[in-house]
Amino acid sequence: MSERMVIETVDVHAAGEPGRIITNMGHLVKGDTMAQRFAYATKELNWLRHTVLREPRGYPAMCAAMVMPPVTPEADFGMIVLEQANFTAMSGSNTMCTVTAVLETGIVPMQEPITKVVIDTAVGQIHVTAECKAGKVVSVSIDNVPAWVVELDRIIDVPEYGKIPVDIIFGGQFFAQTDISNVGLEVDPNRGKEITRAGAAIKAAINAELTLTHPENPTLTYVNLVLMHNGDRAPGKQARNATVLTSGEPDLKNTATWAGTLDRSPCGTGTSARMAGLYARGQLSVDEPFSHKSILDTEFIGTIRGETEYFEMPAILPTIKGPAWVTGTAKWTVDPTDPFQNGYRLTDIWAAE
């Protein structure tokens, strides 16, 4: 890089989860399909992910999404999500942030009271309905890609935590989900470091044991997020969860890497995966509203809009709805003389590498 680069963003949060929407870097991503673009970003654009998400521009809880031209005629744009550990094919909260950003800034024209948006992602096309009023996006409802169960109650031996049953489910990305009581904890914001440590350990253990397969995107071979919930549904019981995003790829043999952040929202793809698991257990029905709350007590409403078959696997069609708010806009300068132009991490607040 021989001259200054300017990265333009709109910062948004969806039910508490921060998303930094990159609006002027889509041209960097190469490929004719979103799967090709995702593979290219994963291989070639980690410097951009680090620049946007790490210090001095970012912080451990920050996620981002990159807006780019669509690959299909009917889509409004394409989207790839940037997380601290890697690029992600799909994210519910980041989709809410992205739709809110492009509508409120006029990148995509807003129609009141309802704007329909179509987005190309690396795991398929998604259709979004935004409720709009007085130039503001009030809520975003996402018809997510099919969600399916890979395995229920697989026993994973996790160092320090013992043998834990986990559900492995795809909800837009691969999740490991378990009752948080299995690691001796509760969905409690005062136990954040303990929760993230346990989640990172579970992620390391399951990825050391399993290689997963996504039928449409061969780059998706691992569990990316760990969602720890408050157990089976019961009358009068509010569903809650704490979803762990690791700062990097945790090493099972190095406990210093067992760290990350908690999703501040109820997690959109996590809610989709949770509904698939509940449906498989007979605890949630088609068209039944599912209130899912985060560790901040913010809420997404999920519904199963139907059953389907996805590459000969039984699956559900999940819809998730939640609010998002623009918190600011920025032009981030990357100076080639800056020794930290692509960011840095320190273990006072970040996980060890």
Secondary structure as UniProt FT lines:
FT   STRAND          5..14
FT   TURN            15..16
FT   STRAND          17..22
FT   HELIX           26..28
FT   HELIX           34..44
FT   HELIX           46..53
FT   TURN            56..57
FT   TURN            60..61
FT   STRAND          63..68
FT   TURN            73..74
FT   STRAND          77..82
FT   STRAND          87..88
FT   HELIX           92..104
FT   TURN            105..106
FT   STRAND          114..121
FT   TURN            122..123
FT   STRAND          124..133
FT   TURN            134..135
FT   STRAND          136..143
FT   STRAND          147..158
FT   TURN            159..161
FT   STRAND          162..170
FT   STRAND          174..179
FT   HELIX           180..183
FT   HELIX           189..191
FT   HELIX           192..209
FT   TURN            218..219
FT   STRAND          225..229
FT   TURN            235..236
FT   STRAND          239..246
FT   TURN            252..253
FT   HELIX           255..257
FT   STRAND          260..262
FT   HELIX           268..280
FT   TURN            281..282
FT   TURN            286..287
FT   STRAND          290..293
FT   TURN            295..296
FT   STRAND          299..310
FT   TURN            311..312
FT   STRAND          313..322
FT   STRAND          324..334
FT   TURN            336..337
FT   TURN            339..342
FT   TURN            347..349
//
